[in-house]
Amino acid sequence: MKLLLKLSKTVDGVNTLVGRLTMWLILATTLISAGNALVRKIFNVSSNGLLEIQWYLFAAVFMLGAGYGFLKNSHVRIDFISTKLTDRGRNWVDVLGIAFVLIPFCLITIALGWPFFVQALVSGEMSQNAGGLIRWPAYVLIPLGFALLLLQALSEMVKRVAFLRGEGPDVLNSEDSKSDEQKHLEELEAKTARLLAGDK
């Protein structure tokens, strides 16, 4: 289990690095979008290449940042159910969800997305728009993004199993892994408890 936890930490580091780099793509997308809009308004000139690079970068943010989002527990979670479960219950739900839903979904998507990327790379597929971009950089985001998500799923599985075996902390209960909604809910519960205690 110690070796698996070390590998998990390495995967976490990789997805943290990728996630932080993709944050800069949001700035790049915004600057390109603003620049393209200004040039279009001032000089009445537009570029399909610049328009397409915006959605390439936007797609990269979501596809490459999915693993980081999972690491930071910022994915959608049904809080009103999960908050009523015990720590072990929440971890068991995650283990089952990762094993039977997330991992198979990632594997299927990688298997289906890889041929599109290879075909576009080999054929040199280009956008049908005049001045558009080559397509393979957009297609490679699918298998690459889901590969990063798959690695993070395996990392999270290791951490959940380590906790259930008593060999690791409960990462779902740490402050860093809590979603903003969870933190807000806990603050509201604490305020409510203080108000009720003050009324007595």
KATA-V38721 format. One line per field, one symbol per residue. ss: DSSP state (@ for helix, = for strand, . for the rest). psi: psi as a letter, one per 40 degrees, with the letter a starting at -180 (. if undefined). A space follows every 50 residues. Layout:
# KATA-V38721
ss = ???
psi = ???
This chain:
# KATA-V38721
ss = .@@@@@@@@@@@@@@@@@@@@@@@@@@@@@@@@@@@@@@@@@@....@@@ @@@@@@@@@@@@@@@@@@@@@.......@@@@....@@@@@@@@@@@@@@ @@@@@@@@@@@@@@@@@@@@@@@..=.......=.@@@@@@@@@@@@@@@ @@@@@@@@@@@@@@......@@@......@@@@@@@@@@@@@@@@@@@@.
psi = ddddddddddddddddddddddddddddddddddddddddddefhihddd ddddddddddddddeddddddefeihigdeddeeiiddddddddddddde ddddddddddddddddddddddefhiieiheiiidddddddddddddddd ddddddddddddddefeiigdeeiddehidddddddddddddddddddd.
